[in-house]
Amino acid sequence: MVNSSIAPATPTVLVVDDDPAVLSSLQFCLEIEGFAVRCYSSGPEILDDPSMPRSGCLVIDYRLPGMNGLDVLAELRRRNVMLPAILVTTHPSTSLRARSTAAGATLVEKPLLNEALFERIRQLMAG
């Protein structure tokens, strides 16, 4: 018998940022907004996660050590992780804006205005 009273899963936001203060702050704020949050401090860390959710949203810092956020996103896409993505960075160049758009990622500039970020996450998760 299927229990139809089970609540739908809480939307998951996967955040990748190498700055521990930013990561902690985003996790705290996103959880207050009602999201489940998974935090990763590098590209390889998220790529090594064997239990990637099938729904949710990616929030990836562009300036990561080793591999940038677009490289992380490209590898996730290659692995068929098709979650909507937000790329965050400071002072993006015209070239980076174009590359972000081509990769299918929304670009959001730092410093982050939390409500703007939360609203964009909600829009992407809604489809």
Biotite code that builds the C-alpha atoms (Angstrom):
import biotite.structure as struc

atoms = struc.array([
    struc.Atom([0.000, 0.000, 0.000], chain_id="A", res_id=1, res_name="MET", atom_name="CA", element="C"),
    struc.Atom([1.341, 3.429, -0.973], chain_id="A", res_id=2, res_name="VAL", atom_name="CA", element="C"),
    struc.Atom([1.117, 6.127, 1.667], chain_id="A", res_id=3, res_name="ASN", atom_name="CA", element="C"),
    struc.Atom([-0.096, 9.216, -0.187], chain_id="A", res_id=4, res_name="SER", atom_name="CA", element="C"),
    struc.Atom([0.307, 11.419, 2.875], chain_id="A", res_id=5, res_name="SER", atom_name="CA", element="C"),
    struc.Atom([4.090, 11.502, 2.552], chain_id="A", res_id=6, res_name="ILE", atom_name="CA", element="C"),
    struc.Atom([5.196, 15.087, 2.056], chain_id="A", res_id=7, res_name="ALA", atom_name="CA", element="C"),
    struc.Atom([7.186, 15.913, -1.056], chain_id="A", res_id=8, res_name="PRO", atom_name="CA", element="C"),
    struc.Atom([10.940, 16.077, -0.580], chain_id="A", res_id=9, res_name="ALA", atom_name="CA", element="C"),
    struc.Atom([12.386, 19.402, 0.489], chain_id="A", res_id=10, res_name="THR", atom_name="CA", element="C"),
    struc.Atom([14.085, 21.119, -2.468], chain_id="A", res_id=11, res_name="PRO", atom_name="CA", element="C"),
    struc.Atom([17.860, 20.692, -2.294], chain_id="A", res_id=12, res_name="THR", atom_name="CA", element="C"),
    struc.Atom([20.356, 23.423, -3.100], chain_id="A", res_id=13, res_name="VAL", atom_name="CA", element="C"),
    struc.Atom([23.905, 22.260, -3.745], chain_id="A", res_id=14, res_name="LEU", atom_name="CA", element="C"),
    struc.Atom([26.374, 25.058, -2.956], chain_id="A", res_id=15, res_name="VAL", atom_name="CA", element="C"),
    struc.Atom([30.012, 24.980, -4.089], chain_id="A", res_id=16, res_name="VAL", atom_name="CA", element="C"),
    struc.Atom([32.292, 27.692, -2.679], chain_id="A", res_id=17, res_name="ASP", atom_name="CA", element="C"),
    struc.Atom([35.850, 27.529, -1.366], chain_id="A", res_id=18, res_name="ASP", atom_name="CA", element="C"),
    struc.Atom([35.286, 30.308, 1.197], chain_id="A", res_id=19, res_name="ASP", atom_name="CA", element="C"),
    struc.Atom([34.130, 28.649, 4.447], chain_id="A", res_id=20, res_name="PRO", atom_name="CA", element="C"),
    struc.Atom([32.427, 31.851, 5.667], chain_id="A", res_id=21, res_name="ALA", atom_name="CA", element="C"),
    struc.Atom([30.410, 32.210, 2.448], chain_id="A", res_id=22, res_name="VAL", atom_name="CA", element="C"),
    struc.Atom([29.522, 28.523, 2.489], chain_id="A", res_id=23, res_name="LEU", atom_name="CA", element="C"),
    struc.Atom([28.357, 28.649, 6.094], chain_id="A", res_id=24, res_name="SER", atom_name="CA", element="C"),
    struc.Atom([26.397, 31.856, 5.564], chain_id="A", res_id=25, res_name="SER", atom_name="CA", element="C"),
    struc.Atom([24.650, 30.555, 2.460], chain_id="A", res_id=26, res_name="LEU", atom_name="CA", element="C"),
    struc.Atom([23.815, 27.280, 4.171], chain_id="A", res_id=27, res_name="GLN", atom_name="CA", element="C"),
    struc.Atom([22.306, 29.105, 7.147], chain_id="A", res_id=28, res_name="PHE", atom_name="CA", element="C"),
    struc.Atom([20.264, 31.514, 5.013], chain_id="A", res_id=29, res_name="CYS", atom_name="CA", element="C"),
    struc.Atom([19.043, 28.849, 2.586], chain_id="A", res_id=30, res_name="LEU", atom_name="CA", element="C"),
    struc.Atom([17.975, 26.544, 5.425], chain_id="A", res_id=31, res_name="GLU", atom_name="CA", element="C"),
    struc.Atom([16.012, 29.404, 7.030], chain_id="A", res_id=32, res_name="ILE", atom_name="CA", element="C"),
    struc.Atom([14.274, 29.804, 3.631], chain_id="A", res_id=33, res_name="GLU", atom_name="CA", element="C"),
    struc.Atom([13.214, 26.152, 3.827], chain_id="A", res_id=34, res_name="GLY", atom_name="CA", element="C"),
    struc.Atom([15.723, 24.525, 1.498], chain_id="A", res_id=35, res_name="PHE", atom_name="CA", element="C"),
    struc.Atom([17.739, 21.404, 2.189], chain_id="A", res_id=36, res_name="ALA", atom_name="CA", element="C"),
    struc.Atom([21.376, 22.347, 1.570], chain_id="A", res_id=37, res_name="VAL", atom_name="CA", element="C"),
    struc.Atom([24.464, 20.368, 0.652], chain_id="A", res_id=38, res_name="ARG", atom_name="CA", element="C"),
    struc.Atom([27.769, 22.228, 0.822], chain_id="A", res_id=39, res_name="CYS", atom_name="CA", element="C"),
    struc.Atom([30.980, 21.497, -1.042], chain_id="A", res_id=40, res_name="TYR", atom_name="CA", element="C"),
    struc.Atom([34.274, 23.371, -0.744], chain_id="A", res_id=41, res_name="SER", atom_name="CA", element="C"),
    struc.Atom([35.636, 22.432, -4.186], chain_id="A", res_id=42, res_name="SER", atom_name="CA", element="C"),
    struc.Atom([34.776, 21.114, -7.607], chain_id="A", res_id=43, res_name="GLY", atom_name="CA", element="C"),
    struc.Atom([36.291, 17.682, -6.958], chain_id="A", res_id=44, res_name="PRO", atom_name="CA", element="C"),
    struc.Atom([34.282, 17.401, -3.737], chain_id="A", res_id=45, res_name="GLU", atom_name="CA", element="C"),
    struc.Atom([30.916, 17.757, -5.487], chain_id="A", res_id=46, res_name="ILE", atom_name="CA", element="C"),
    struc.Atom([32.098, 15.568, -8.368], chain_id="A", res_id=47, res_name="LEU", atom_name="CA", element="C"),
    struc.Atom([32.969, 12.832, -5.854], chain_id="A", res_id=48, res_name="ASP", atom_name="CA", element="C"),
    struc.Atom([29.464, 12.870, -4.322], chain_id="A", res_id=49, res_name="ASP", atom_name="CA", element="C"),
    struc.Atom([27.916, 9.501, -5.229], chain_id="A", res_id=50, res_name="PRO", atom_name="CA", element="C"),
    struc.Atom([24.395, 10.542, -4.197], chain_id="A", res_id=51, res_name="SER", atom_name="CA", element="C"),
    struc.Atom([23.553, 13.506, -6.418], chain_id="A", res_id=52, res_name="MET", atom_name="CA", element="C"),
    struc.Atom([19.881, 14.464, -6.052], chain_id="A", res_id=53, res_name="PRO", atom_name="CA", element="C"),
    struc.Atom([17.649, 14.284, -9.124], chain_id="A", res_id=54, res_name="ARG", atom_name="CA", element="C"),
    struc.Atom([15.987, 17.611, -8.356], chain_id="A", res_id=55, res_name="SER", atom_name="CA", element="C"),
    struc.Atom([17.140, 20.868, -6.877], chain_id="A", res_id=56, res_name="GLY", atom_name="CA", element="C"),
    struc.Atom([19.492, 23.649, -7.895], chain_id="A", res_id=57, res_name="CYS", atom_name="CA", element="C"),
    struc.Atom([23.251, 24.211, -8.121], chain_id="A", res_id=58, res_name="LEU", atom_name="CA", element="C"),
    struc.Atom([24.878, 27.396, -6.806], chain_id="A", res_id=59, res_name="VAL", atom_name="CA", element="C"),
    struc.Atom([28.526, 27.367, -7.900], chain_id="A", res_id=60, res_name="ILE", atom_name="CA", element="C"),
    struc.Atom([31.211, 29.969, -7.287], chain_id="A", res_id=61, res_name="ASP", atom_name="CA", element="C"),
    struc.Atom([33.131, 30.705, -10.481], chain_id="A", res_id=62, res_name="TYR", atom_name="CA", element="C"),
    struc.Atom([36.504, 31.275, -8.846], chain_id="A", res_id=63, res_name="ARG", atom_name="CA", element="C"),
    struc.Atom([37.323, 27.907, -7.329], chain_id="A", res_id=64, res_name="LEU", atom_name="CA", element="C"),
    struc.Atom([40.850, 26.555, -6.879], chain_id="A", res_id=65, res_name="PRO", atom_name="CA", element="C"),
    struc.Atom([41.890, 23.931, -9.400], chain_id="A", res_id=66, res_name="GLY", atom_name="CA", element="C"),
    struc.Atom([38.843, 24.043, -11.650], chain_id="A", res_id=67, res_name="MET", atom_name="CA", element="C"),
    struc.Atom([36.519, 26.989, -12.134], chain_id="A", res_id=68, res_name="ASN", atom_name="CA", element="C"),
    struc.Atom([32.766, 26.849, -11.685], chain_id="A", res_id=69, res_name="GLY", atom_name="CA", element="C"),
    struc.Atom([32.050, 26.502, -15.400], chain_id="A", res_id=70, res_name="LEU", atom_name="CA", element="C"),
    struc.Atom([34.424, 23.528, -15.574], chain_id="A", res_id=71, res_name="ASP", atom_name="CA", element="C"),
    struc.Atom([32.604, 21.943, -12.620], chain_id="A", res_id=72, res_name="VAL", atom_name="CA", element="C"),
    struc.Atom([29.260, 22.542, -14.315], chain_id="A", res_id=73, res_name="LEU", atom_name="CA", element="C"),
    struc.Atom([30.524, 21.100, -17.609], chain_id="A", res_id=74, res_name="ALA", atom_name="CA", element="C"),
    struc.Atom([31.675, 17.928, -15.861], chain_id="A", res_id=75, res_name="GLU", atom_name="CA", element="C"),
    struc.Atom([28.366, 17.600, -14.003], chain_id="A", res_id=76, res_name="LEU", atom_name="CA", element="C"),
    struc.Atom([26.522, 17.967, -17.327], chain_id="A", res_id=77, res_name="ARG", atom_name="CA", element="C"),
    struc.Atom([28.797, 15.346, -18.890], chain_id="A", res_id=78, res_name="ARG", atom_name="CA", element="C"),
    struc.Atom([27.675, 13.044, -16.052], chain_id="A", res_id=79, res_name="ARG", atom_name="CA", element="C"),
    struc.Atom([24.016, 13.833, -16.849], chain_id="A", res_id=80, res_name="ASN", atom_name="CA", element="C"),
    struc.Atom([23.455, 16.027, -13.789], chain_id="A", res_id=81, res_name="VAL", atom_name="CA", element="C"),
    struc.Atom([20.985, 18.465, -15.328], chain_id="A", res_id=82, res_name="MET", atom_name="CA", element="C"),
    struc.Atom([20.006, 20.502, -12.273], chain_id="A", res_id=83, res_name="LEU", atom_name="CA", element="C"),
    struc.Atom([19.451, 24.198, -12.984], chain_id="A", res_id=84, res_name="PRO", atom_name="CA", element="C"),
    struc.Atom([22.576, 26.182, -12.157], chain_id="A", res_id=85, res_name="ALA", atom_name="CA", element="C"),
    struc.Atom([23.508, 29.592, -10.826], chain_id="A", res_id=86, res_name="ILE", atom_name="CA", element="C"),
    struc.Atom([27.100, 30.759, -11.253], chain_id="A", res_id=87, res_name="LEU", atom_name="CA", element="C"),
    struc.Atom([28.204, 33.390, -8.725], chain_id="A", res_id=88, res_name="VAL", atom_name="CA", element="C"),
    struc.Atom([31.190, 35.682, -9.098], chain_id="A", res_id=89, res_name="THR", atom_name="CA", element="C"),
    struc.Atom([32.423, 39.226, -8.633], chain_id="A", res_id=90, res_name="THR", atom_name="CA", element="C"),
    struc.Atom([32.924, 41.587, -11.565], chain_id="A", res_id=91, res_name="HIS", atom_name="CA", element="C"),
    struc.Atom([32.109, 39.157, -14.398], chain_id="A", res_id=92, res_name="PRO", atom_name="CA", element="C"),
    struc.Atom([33.542, 40.003, -17.789], chain_id="A", res_id=93, res_name="SER", atom_name="CA", element="C"),
    struc.Atom([31.402, 40.128, -20.921], chain_id="A", res_id=94, res_name="THR", atom_name="CA", element="C"),
    struc.Atom([33.105, 36.903, -21.994], chain_id="A", res_id=95, res_name="SER", atom_name="CA", element="C"),
    struc.Atom([32.238, 35.152, -18.727], chain_id="A", res_id=96, res_name="LEU", atom_name="CA", element="C"),
    struc.Atom([28.624, 36.308, -19.017], chain_id="A", res_id=97, res_name="ARG", atom_name="CA", element="C"),
    struc.Atom([28.446, 34.828, -22.510], chain_id="A", res_id=98, res_name="ALA", atom_name="CA", element="C"),
    struc.Atom([30.101, 31.560, -21.449], chain_id="A", res_id=99, res_name="ARG", atom_name="CA", element="C"),
    struc.Atom([27.743, 31.270, -18.482], chain_id="A", res_id=100, res_name="SER", atom_name="CA", element="C"),
    struc.Atom([24.712, 31.759, -20.728], chain_id="A", res_id=101, res_name="THR", atom_name="CA", element="C"),
    struc.Atom([26.086, 29.237, -23.246], chain_id="A", res_id=102, res_name="ALA", atom_name="CA", element="C"),
    struc.Atom([26.498, 26.717, -20.405], chain_id="A", res_id=103, res_name="ALA", atom_name="CA", element="C"),
    struc.Atom([22.871, 27.233, -19.389], chain_id="A", res_id=104, res_name="GLY", atom_name="CA", element="C"),
    struc.Atom([23.743, 28.862, -16.075], chain_id="A", res_id=105, res_name="ALA", atom_name="CA", element="C"),
    struc.Atom([22.267, 32.019, -14.612], chain_id="A", res_id=106, res_name="THR", atom_name="CA", element="C"),
    struc.Atom([24.991, 34.436, -13.518], chain_id="A", res_id=107, res_name="LEU", atom_name="CA", element="C"),
    struc.Atom([24.539, 36.246, -10.198], chain_id="A", res_id=108, res_name="VAL", atom_name="CA", element="C"),
    struc.Atom([27.070, 38.808, -9.040], chain_id="A", res_id=109, res_name="GLU", atom_name="CA", element="C"),
    struc.Atom([28.625, 38.912, -5.587], chain_id="A", res_id=110, res_name="LYS", atom_name="CA", element="C"),
    struc.Atom([28.102, 40.410, -3.129], chain_id="A", res_id=111, res_name="PRO", atom_name="CA", element="C"),
    struc.Atom([24.928, 38.361, -3.059], chain_id="A", res_id=112, res_name="LEU", atom_name="CA", element="C"),
    struc.Atom([21.658, 39.975, -2.170], chain_id="A", res_id=113, res_name="LEU", atom_name="CA", element="C"),
    struc.Atom([20.015, 37.025, -0.451], chain_id="A", res_id=114, res_name="ASN", atom_name="CA", element="C"),
    struc.Atom([16.431, 37.706, -1.514], chain_id="A", res_id=115, res_name="GLU", atom_name="CA", element="C"),
    struc.Atom([17.492, 38.042, -5.161], chain_id="A", res_id=116, res_name="ALA", atom_name="CA", element="C"),
    struc.Atom([19.411, 34.761, -4.946], chain_id="A", res_id=117, res_name="LEU", atom_name="CA", element="C"),
    struc.Atom([16.558, 32.960, -3.152], chain_id="A", res_id=118, res_name="PHE", atom_name="CA", element="C"),
    struc.Atom([14.027, 34.198, -5.697], chain_id="A", res_id=119, res_name="GLU", atom_name="CA", element="C"),
    struc.Atom([16.213, 33.046, -8.593], chain_id="A", res_id=120, res_name="ARG", atom_name="CA", element="C"),
    struc.Atom([16.640, 29.616, -6.960], chain_id="A", res_id=121, res_name="ILE", atom_name="CA", element="C"),
    struc.Atom([12.874, 29.323, -6.536], chain_id="A", res_id=122, res_name="ARG", atom_name="CA", element="C"),
    struc.Atom([12.298, 30.317, -10.184], chain_id="A", res_id=123, res_name="GLN", atom_name="CA", element="C"),
    struc.Atom([14.789, 27.760, -11.454], chain_id="A", res_id=124, res_name="LEU", atom_name="CA", element="C"),
    struc.Atom([13.369, 24.996, -9.279], chain_id="A", res_id=125, res_name="MET", atom_name="CA", element="C"),
    struc.Atom([9.828, 25.773, -10.423], chain_id="A", res_id=126, res_name="ALA", atom_name="CA", element="C"),
    struc.Atom([10.846, 25.107, -13.999], chain_id="A", res_id=127, res_name="GLY", atom_name="CA", element="C"),
])
